[in-house]
């Protein structure tokens, strides 16, 4: 999300919720992977399939972290282009 000084209160709340949802999305991804692995283990009666589901869940959690990192990196690059934060224009007191 682009940080704008004119954003309203609702937009700030949505942005904050989006930032806080990373931890929840990691847990949900892992739990879904464990659940899928467990169901596949019961259906196919093969125990190693459970670990395949766990691997998928952990992989999805890592993908969520990567996406959040790229989004934060993009926001920081946009912020660095802002002349307000350029070291050439800031004055030391």
N, C-alpha and C positions, 0 to 999 in steps of 0.2 A: 504494500500500500504506500502511496505517496504521502509524505508528511507535509501538511499544508497548515500555515498559520491561521487560516480562516475556517478551519474545520469546526463543525459544531460539536456539542457535547455527545450526541449520539454516535457520531463518527469516531470520536475518541474512545468511547466504550467498545465499539465494534473492533477497533484496531487493537485495544488492550486484550479483548477476549481472544482475538486471533493469535496474538503473541503467547498468551497463556495456554492455548490449546495444544501446543507442541507436546508437552508432557503427557497429556491425556491421550493424544493420538498415538503416541508410542506404546502406551500400556494397552490401548484397544487393539492395535495392530498385533501385538504379541499374543494377547488373549484370543483373538480371532484365529491366529495361526495355530495355537494350541488346541482350540476347539475343533478346527478343521482336521488337524492331525489325529485327534482323538476319534472323531467320527469316521475318518478313513480307516483307522486301525480297527474299529469295531465292524465296519462294513467288509473290509478285505481280509480281516483276521491275520494281519501281518504287523508285527510290532514296530519295525523300523519306519513304517509310514508315519507314525506319530512324530518322529524326529524330523521328517520332511516338512510337516506342518509347522513345527517349532521354528525350523530354519526359514520358512516363508514368512512367518510372523516377525522374526528378528530382522530379516531383510527389509520388510515393509517399514519397520521402525527406523532402520538406518536410512532408508529412502526419505522418510519424513524429516529426519534431522538434516539431510543434505538439502532438501528443498527449502527448509527454514534458513539454513546457512546462506544459500544463494540469494534468497529474498532479502536477508539482512545486509548482505554484501552489496546488493544493488542499491538499497536505501542509503547506505553509507557513501557509496560513490556519488549518488545524487547530492547528498549533503556536502561532500567535499567540493563540489562545483559551485556551491553557494558562496557568493563573495563575502557574506557576513562572517563565514568561518575561515576565510583565506588568511594565512599568516601575514601576508603582505599588507593587509588592510587593518589588522588588529593592532591596537596600541597597547604598549606595556605601561602600567601605572606605577 
